[in-house]
Amino acid sequence: MKTRSVWTIARKDLMEVQQNSMAWKPAIIVPFVFFVLIPVVILVLPGIPFFQKPTFSSNVSIEQIRSVLPAEILSLIAGKTDAQIFPFIFLGYLFAPMFLIMPLMLSSIVAAESFAGERERKTLEGLLYSPASDMELFLGKVLAALIPALLVSWSSFVVYTVIINTLGYPLMGEVWFPLNSWWPLIFWITPAIAVLGISVTVLVSSRVNTFMEAYQSGAGLVVLVLGLVVGQATGIIYLNVPVGMLVGLVFWLIDAVLIWFCLKSFKRSQLIGKL
Amino acid sequence: MNNIIEVNGLVKEFASKRAINDLSFTVNPGEVFGLLGPNGAGKTTTIRVLNGLLPVTSGEVRIFGENPITTGEMVRSRVGVLTETPALYERLSAHENLLFSGRLAGILETELEQRISEIMKFFDLEDRVKDKCAGFSKGMKQRMALARALLHRPELLYLDEPTSSLDPESAQQVKDLIDKISHEDGQTVFLCTHNLVEAQRLCDRVAVINHGELLALGSMEELAKSLFPGVWVEIEFLHQLTDNMVVSIKDLPGVQQLRPEGSVLHIQVADNAVTSDIVLRLSSINARIMRVTPREVTLEEVYFALQNHQSGAL
């Protein structure tokens, strides 16, 4: 296998994505809303007198929230004031699975652009006539989707950490984030979810004709992430370190099966037949 | 040197259709070989099989003596392909397109920039090297695609309908370039086309196919001789033809057919020597000859004769 060919394909796909604002705009907007705007709102607004009106601050009962929290979190919030508990629970606990939307969305967008988009723009045939092997073509395209998904996700995590700890320091009086449960989420489940987004989009891309169709079909996976969000909010599941590692393992196993199907379907003779 | 392409009894079937049926031909080094046929005849499928993109159903294909299915990467690294649509990355610049193709083709980084400059100059695109391909005219895109196909100095160049979507001026430019690289630079070219004028101008030998079947194979002279034996001569007179003129030459040895048409007489003769006998006989009866022109059979006539023959056979 020629690594130069793999990187050449990945670099070309990334350059093409860069030129498609429909593909990269969500990569800026979503992290900004989720990991800058929301923490700022939660940490800064309660300090402004207007937002301290009872109607704004007492909508959610801390006791209601406590009732669904796992013991591990309850022990972490023991001794904290009500004002400290809400951002702690929301930003440190409930918000965690939402983080997975980003690698899923970004990997699906770039994979759709890379696989289905190439066919839509009628450039696939030329690529198939290149000396690159089927495996090199596949890996190049997977890397093109995986790299930005991971880089943006991990960068967002760093930014989120900095914002929470700096803006939240006056309220919390300590550097408290990230909680231990975030480590498997970021470095184990996030790559697995990104690969899941890619593999599903690759499989869908072989059956549809346009970038948008491929992206929309792949985006259905968001339901999985929402399931984790709801599960954690209702106390059904808690993504602590062991559970996070287990959930990640399940995703990686699903990935392995899907990648096997992708490799089976990503053959020149099959791709050229669909042009 | 051995043949660059050897195809023997090639059959390619898709689920419900036989796209290529028992196709056999060879292509020699330095030759411009034309594969002619109407749309849907199997030309593009043939190129795909020759490049290892599609497996054969039966028969044998050798490119540079290798099987393109099992050694596809090696075979494709030695060929260049111009597909029916230019297939350029339009969001990228001409330079970025060529960098991408050059790296995939294995050109060393130290040589790549120099080679890109050379090829852009050759195709008269050096002023547009940093421009995005989306802004190029159709003719420029086709030249750019041809530049990309030749970037890594392939030993064999496949051209699939290279001028089909171009206006006459752009088509002429592309044909001139193909003529230059094939006949001046000795490039082996495999040209798929339904443009018979283009094929007649560019090709050393042609294979005519329809419905995936080979109808004829050979040089223009060979095909013309097999389909139109003898030589056609046109004699134009300063006056209308008379019965006496026709009668006086129809029994001459070597005269095979006569077709009077106004002041022009079309005569099929066994060989060119017969023509002088005809001229002498006509002069002796005071016919006033304006011109005598041996008429070459065009590829168009050969092609339609073959297609009509196949239709009649079906």
Interface residues (C-beta under 8 A of the other chain):
Chain A: K2 R4 S5 T8 I9 K12 M15 E16 Q19 N20 R121 K122 T123 L124 E125 G126 L127 L128 Y129 S130 P131 A132 S133 R268 S269 I272 G273
Chain B: F14 R48 N51 G52 L53 L54 P55 G72 E73 M74 R76 S77 V79 V81 T83 T85 A87 L88 Y89 E90 R91 L92 E96 F100 S101 R103 L104 A105 G106 A145
